[in-house]
Amino acid sequence: MVLGWAAFPAMLVALVLQAVFFSFGGPTSLGLNTLVMALPAVVCYYLFHATVCNGREPWVFAAGFAAGATAIFLGALLTATAMLLAGKQFGPFAAAVLVGHLPLALIEGFVTGSAAVLVRKVRPELLDAPLLDSMHLEALDA
């Protein structure tokens, strides 16, 4: 909800550092992993950023929840699709990836929704949004 298209270089740098420091991943999977992680971030940015920036607190939480859950599910869907394209023998693993990520999507939704409300209250400039203040919103309604 913050980066937009900048998610691609951010994920690329994170994955390169992961490969260098932890020897996990590497040049052969770097492009696909970047796409699987960054594309859902960009999609969720365009779907939910406006609501997080302009909504009231319940809407901010709901949009944050939806962004977090959607990003995890889209990432799992892209991973499962890549596995299926790699061969029919990966079908059971692709199904396990999708099913295994469902509870993670719910947890991520709550975390992201809570984080969105917190950011709107304490650092709205990160989102280019106005301060989420209940007294300020009541004054606007009057």
SVG drawing of the C-alpha trace seen along z (x, -y; Angstrom):
<svg xmlns="http://www.w3.org/2000/svg" viewBox="-23 -21 49 57">
<polyline fill="none" stroke="black" stroke-width="0.4" points="0.0,0.0 3.0,-2.3 5.4,-1.4 3.3,-0.9 5.6,-0.1 8.6,-0.6 7.8,2.8 9.7,4.4 13.1,2.9 12.5,3.3 11.8,7.0 14.7,7.5 17.1,6.0 15.6,8.0 15.9,11.2 19.5,10.5 20.4,9.8 18.6,13.0 20.6,15.0 23.9,13.4 23.5,13.6 21.5,16.8 22.3,18.7 18.6,19.1 17.4,18.5 19.8,17.3 20.1,16.0 18.1,18.9 15.0,18.1 15.5,14.3 13.2,13.1 10.3,15.4 10.5,14.8 10.6,11.0 7.5,11.3 5.6,13.5 6.3,11.1 6.1,7.7 3.2,8.1 0.6,8.8 2.0,5.7 1.4,3.5 -2.1,4.9 -3.1,4.3 -1.6,0.8 -4.0,-0.1 -7.0,1.7 -6.7,0.5 -4.5,-2.6 -7.2,-5.2 -9.5,-3.7 -6.6,-3.5 -5.7,-7.1 -9.2,-8.6 -11.4,-6.4 -12.6,-6.4 -10.9,-4.1 -13.2,-1.0 -12.7,-1.4 -9.0,-1.8 -8.8,1.4 -11.0,3.2 -8.9,2.0 -5.7,2.9 -7.1,6.4 -8.2,6.9 -4.8,5.7 -2.8,8.1 -5.0,11.1 -5.2,10.5 -1.4,10.0 -0.7,13.3 -3.4,15.2 -2.2,13.7 1.4,14.6 0.3,18.2 -1.7,18.3 1.3,17.2 3.5,19.7 1.0,22.5 0.7,21.5 4.4,21.5 4.6,25.0 1.9,26.3 3.7,24.8 6.8,26.6 5.1,30.0 2.1,32.0 4.0,33.8 4.0,30.6 0.1,30.5 -0.2,31.8 2.4,29.3 0.6,26.5 -2.6,27.4 -0.8,27.6 0.7,24.1 -2.8,22.7 -4.4,24.4 -1.5,23.7 -1.5,20.0 -5.2,19.5 -4.7,19.2 -1.6,17.1 -3.7,14.7 -6.2,14.3 -3.4,13.6 -1.7,11.2 -5.0,9.4 -5.3,8.6 -1.7,7.5 -1.9,5.3 -5.3,3.8 -3.9,3.0 -0.7,1.5 -2.7,-0.6 -4.8,-2.1 -1.6,-2.8 0.2,-4.4 -2.8,-6.6 -2.8,-7.8 0.9,-8.4 2.6,-8.8 -0.1,-9.6 2.6,-11.2 3.9,-7.7 0.6,-7.2 0.2,-10.8 -3.0,-10.7 -4.6,-13.1 -4.3,-12.4 -6.7,-9.8 -8.1,-11.6 -11.6,-11.0 -12.1,-14.6 -10.9,-15.9 -13.3,-13.6 -16.2,-14.7 -15.4,-18.3 -15.5,-17.6 -18.9,-16.0 -20.4,-19.0"/>
</svg>
